[in-house]
Amino acid sequence: MRRYIQVKSQAAIIGNGSQSARIQKILKKKGIKFSVFTRKNLSCLKKVISNDDILYVFICSPNNTHLKYIKQFDKKKFIFCEKPPVNKFSDLKKLKSLYTKNLYFNYNYRFSSIAKIIEQRKKYKLGELLHGNIIVGHGLASKKDYAYSWRSNRRKCPKGVFEIVSIHLIDIINFYFDIKKIDRPQLLNYSNIGNSYDTSFISLKLKNKSKINIFTSYFTPYHEEWSLIFSNGVIKYENNIITIRGPRSTFDKKGFFKKPKIIFRKNISEEKDYNFSLHNSVEYFLNLAKNSKAIPKKLFNKAIQSNSILLM
């Protein structure tokens, strides 16, 4: 244990998977010293909890362990917890009672390029959202280590790709448009690897009666596609290109409707955009923590709402 105290780490990171590695890289660039805790050295964690040098805690462990770790830290520590907050409805009730101004849930899609475009929809005079289709897939289930991953284990990850990937998309839609209900998800295991789900399909009903369909999978070729249809324009995201077309009243010389012109276009790298949005999410969290500012309660409430929709 002594070696963890001597380095005077400012941050503790629980978990050492791919997301933890990304966060470690961000903290290194910022010169923030950290200690990583896995199952091998979790016995040291209790002593670190009381260590005043530790200012930030990053929970990057499997979804079913999040609540356990949140409960261990006092309200002086700023906690950055990966999404979803929890994956059991009984844990969600317990989490609501643990609200603290220092608790932040990382829905880093909120900082992505597509989220920024959605946020600026009034600027482009898009009108009301009427319909949408979102597809996100890649072949993670075809990798050899997937069979041994917590992602394919129903005990650790009961809803599989639905609670890992779909939750980001549910959150974005809920954050900007408010979800009224979710149809019963279709959860499938196409790969027959593990006992959790590698594919999901859901339909969300918004408060304005619009519907958004979301398909996510660990068994498809790499593909991401968004199509959001508004009353006065269309947002499309495919093949690393985001476009906006509008307005609705666009005619040819004969007075017939024609496809509206592109009023916005942006080329992005999906990998770079993901890393950039994660960096911005961590940056946002650290800025609040360094200045001892409360995490806005709206963010906590939205995180709970999105988590509730996931568990309906």
C-alpha positions in Angstrom: 0.0 0.0 0.0 2.9 2.4 0.8 3.8 2.8 -2.8 0.4 4.3 -3.6 0.6 6.9 -0.9 4.2 7.9 -1.7 3.5 8.9 -5.3 0.8 11.3 -4.0 -1.6 10.5 -6.7 -4.3 13.0 -7.3 -6.7 10.5 -8.9 -7.7 6.9 -8.4 -8.9 5.0 -11.4 -11.0 1.8 -10.8 -10.7 -0.6 -13.7 -8.1 -1.1 -16.3 -10.0 -1.8 -19.6 -10.2 0.2 -22.8 -12.1 3.2 -21.4 -9.7 3.4 -18.4 -6.8 3.4 -20.8 -8.3 6.4 -22.7 -8.8 8.3 -19.4 -5.3 7.5 -18.3 -3.9 8.9 -21.5 -5.9 12.2 -20.9 -4.7 12.5 -17.3 -1.1 11.9 -18.3 -1.3 14.8 -20.8 -2.7 17.0 -18.1 0.1 16.0 -15.7 -2.3 14.5 -13.2 -0.8 11.6 -11.3 -3.0 8.6 -10.8 -3.2 5.1 -9.4 -5.0 2.3 -11.1 -7.0 -0.3 -9.2 -8.1 -3.7 -10.4 -9.2 -6.9 -8.8 -5.6 -7.6 -8.0 -5.1 -4.6 -5.7 -8.6 -3.6 -4.7 -7.6 -4.4 -1.1 -5.6 -1.2 -1.1 -8.6 0.9 -2.1 -10.0 1.4 1.4 -6.8 3.1 2.5 -6.7 5.3 -0.6 -10.3 6.4 0.1 -9.2 8.2 3.2 -6.1 9.7 1.5 -6.5 13.4 1.2 -4.2 13.6 -1.8 -6.8 11.8 -3.9 -9.1 14.5 -5.3 -10.7 12.6 -8.2 -12.1 9.1 -8.6 -12.7 7.6 -12.0 -15.0 4.5 -12.0 -14.3 2.6 -15.2 -15.2 -0.9 -13.9 -18.0 -3.2 -15.2 -21.5 -1.6 -15.0 -22.7 -4.0 -12.3 -20.0 -2.6 -9.9 -20.6 1.2 -10.2 -23.0 1.6 -7.3 -20.7 -0.4 -4.9 -17.8 2.0 -5.6 -19.9 5.2 -5.5 -21.1 4.2 -2.0 -17.5 3.8 -0.7 -16.3 7.4 -1.4 -17.3 10.3 0.8 -18.7 13.5 -0.6 -15.4 15.3 -0.6 -14.1 13.3 -3.5 -15.2 14.2 -7.0 -16.4 11.1 -8.8 -16.4 10.5 -12.5 -18.5 7.4 -13.2 -18.9 5.7 -16.6 -22.3 5.1 -18.0 -24.7 3.6 -17.3 -24.8 4.5 -13.7 -26.3 1.1 -12.8 -27.8 -1.8 -14.7 -30.4 -3.0 -12.1 -33.6 -1.3 -11.2 -33.1 -2.0 -7.5 -29.7 -0.2 -7.7 -31.3 2.8 -9.5 -33.5 3.4 -6.5 -30.5 3.3 -4.2 -28.5 5.6 -6.4 -31.2 8.3 -6.3 -30.7 8.5 -2.6 -26.9 9.0 -3.0 -27.1 12.3 -4.9 -24.1 14.5 -4.2 -22.9 17.7 -6.0 -19.6 15.8 -6.6 -21.0 12.9 -8.7 -20.7 13.1 -12.5 -21.8 10.4 -15.0 -19.9 10.3 -18.2 -22.3 10.4 -21.2 -19.5 11.8 -23.3 -21.7 11.7 -26.5 -23.0 15.0 -25.2 -19.7 16.5 -26.3 -19.7 14.9 -29.7 -20.0 16.7 -33.1 -23.5 15.3 -33.8 -24.6 16.5 -30.3 -23.4 20.0 -31.1 -25.3 20.1 -34.3 -28.5 18.9 -32.6 -27.9 21.6 -29.9 -27.7 24.2 -32.6 -30.9 23.1 -34.5 -32.6 26.4 -33.9 -29.7 28.2 -35.6 -30.4 26.2 -38.8 -34.2 26.7 -38.4 -34.8 22.9 -38.5 -38.1 23.0 -36.7 -39.6 20.1 -34.8 -38.1 16.7 -34.8 -40.5 14.3 -36.5 -38.6 11.0 -36.9 -35.2 9.4 -36.7 -33.2 6.3 -37.3 -29.8 5.6 -35.7 -27.5 2.7 -36.4 -24.2 2.0 -34.6 -22.4 -1.3 -35.1 -19.0 -2.9 -35.2 -17.7 -6.5 -35.0 -16.5 -6.6 -31.4 -18.2 -10.0 -30.9 -16.0 -11.5 -33.6 -12.9 -10.9 -31.5 -11.5 -13.8 -29.5 -11.4 -12.0 -26.2 -15.1 -11.0 -26.4 -16.0 -14.5 -25.1 -14.1 -13.7 -21.9 -15.2 -10.1 -21.6 -17.7 -8.8 -19.0 -19.6 -7.4 -21.9 -20.7 -10.9 -23.0 -21.5 -12.0 -19.5 -25.2 -11.6 -18.5 -24.4 -11.6 -14.8 -22.2 -8.6 -15.2 -23.9 -7.0 -18.2 -27.5 -8.2 -18.3 -28.5 -6.2 -21.4 -25.2 -6.4 -23.3 -24.8 -3.9 -26.1 -28.0 -2.3 -25.2 -26.7 -1.0 -21.9 -23.2 -0.2 -23.3 -23.8 1.5 -26.6 -27.6 2.2 -26.9 -27.5 4.0 -23.6 -25.4 6.8 -25.2 -27.9 7.2 -27.9 -30.9 7.1 -25.5 -29.2 9.8 -23.4 -28.6 12.1 -26.4 -32.2 11.9 -27.5 -33.5 12.3 -24.0 -31.1 15.2 -23.2 -32.4 17.3 -26.1 -35.9 16.0 -26.9 -37.3 14.2 -23.8 -38.4 10.6 -24.1 -41.9 9.6 -23.0 -41.6 5.9 -23.3 -39.6 3.0 -24.9 -41.1 0.0 -26.6 -39.9 -3.3 -25.3 -36.3 -3.7 -26.6 -35.5 -6.6 -29.0 -32.3 -8.1 -27.5 -30.5 -10.8 -29.5 -27.4 -12.8 -29.5 -26.4 -13.4 -33.1 -22.9 -14.5 -32.4 -23.9 -17.2 -29.9 -20.9 -16.1 -27.8 -21.4 -15.6 -24.1 -24.9 -15.4 -22.7 -25.5 -11.6 -22.9 -26.8 -9.7 -26.0 -24.7 -8.5 -28.9 -27.5 -6.8 -30.8 -30.5 -4.6 -29.8 -33.3 -2.7 -31.5 -35.5 -0.2 -29.8 -38.1 2.4 -30.7 -38.4 5.6 -28.5 -41.5 7.7 -28.3 -40.9 11.3 -27.6 -43.1 13.7 -25.7 -44.1 15.4 -29.0 -45.3 11.9 -30.3 -42.3 11.5 -32.7 -40.4 8.2 -32.9 -36.7 7.4 -33.0 -35.5 3.9 -33.9 -32.1 2.8 -32.6 -30.2 -0.3 -33.8 -26.9 -1.2 -32.1 -24.8 -4.3 -32.6 -21.4 -6.0 -31.8 -22.0 -8.3 -34.7 -22.1 -6.1 -37.8 -19.4 -4.5 -39.9 -18.3 -1.1 -38.6 -21.0 1.3 -39.4 -22.6 4.5 -38.0 -25.5 6.2 -39.5 -27.9 8.9 -38.2 -31.0 10.3 -40.0 -33.0 12.9 -38.1 -36.0 14.3 -39.9 -37.3 17.7 -38.8 -40.2 19.7 -40.0 -37.9 22.1 -41.9 -34.7 20.2 -42.5 -32.8 17.0 -42.3 -29.6 16.0 -40.3 -27.6 13.1 -41.9 -24.5 11.5 -40.5 -22.8 8.7 -42.5 -19.4 7.8 -43.8 -17.7 10.4 -41.5 -19.8 13.2 -43.0 -22.4 15.3 -41.2 -24.8 17.3 -43.4 -27.8 19.5 -42.9 -30.3 20.1 -45.6 -33.0 22.7 -45.6 -35.4 24.4 -45.8 -38.5 22.3 -46.6 -40.0 24.8 -49.1 -37.4 24.2 -51.9 -38.8 24.0 -55.5 -37.5 23.5 -59.0 -38.4 25.7 -62.0 -41.7 23.9 -62.5 -42.8 24.5 -58.9 -42.3 20.9 -57.7 -40.6 20.1 -54.4 -36.9 19.1 -54.8 -34.3 18.0 -52.3 -33.2 21.0 -50.2 -29.6 22.2 -50.6 -26.9 21.4 -48.1 -26.6 24.3 -45.7 -24.0 22.6 -43.5 -21.3 20.0 -44.1 -18.6 18.7 -41.8 -16.1 15.8 -42.3 -15.1 14.1 -39.1 -13.1 11.1 -38.0 -15.4 9.0 -35.8 -12.4 7.8 -33.7 -11.0 11.3 -33.3 -14.5 12.7 -32.6 -15.1 10.0 -29.9 -11.7 10.8 -28.2 -12.3 14.5 -28.5 -15.7 14.2 -26.9 -14.3 12.1 -24.1 -11.5 14.6 -23.6 -14.1 17.4 -23.3 -16.2 15.4 -20.9 -13.1 14.8 -18.6 -12.1 18.4 -19.0 -15.6 19.6 -18.0 -15.5 17.4 -14.9 -12.0 18.5 -13.9 -12.7 22.2 -14.3 -15.7 21.9 -11.9 -13.7 19.8 -9.5 -10.7 22.0 -9.4 -12.9 25.0 -8.6 -14.9 23.0 -6.1 -18.1 23.8 -8.1 -21.1 21.6 -7.9 -22.0 19.2 -10.8 -25.2 20.8 -12.1 -28.1 18.8 -10.7 -29.7 18.8 -14.1 -26.9 16.5 -15.3 -27.6 14.1 -12.5 -31.3 14.1 -13.1 -30.9 13.6 -16.9 -28.5 10.7 -16.2 -31.0 9.1 -13.9 -33.8 9.6 -16.5 -31.7 8.0 -19.2 -30.8 5.1 -16.9 -34.5 4.7 -16.0 -35.4 4.4 -19.6 -32.7 1.8 -20.1 -34.2 -0.3 -17.3 -37.9 0.1 -18.1 
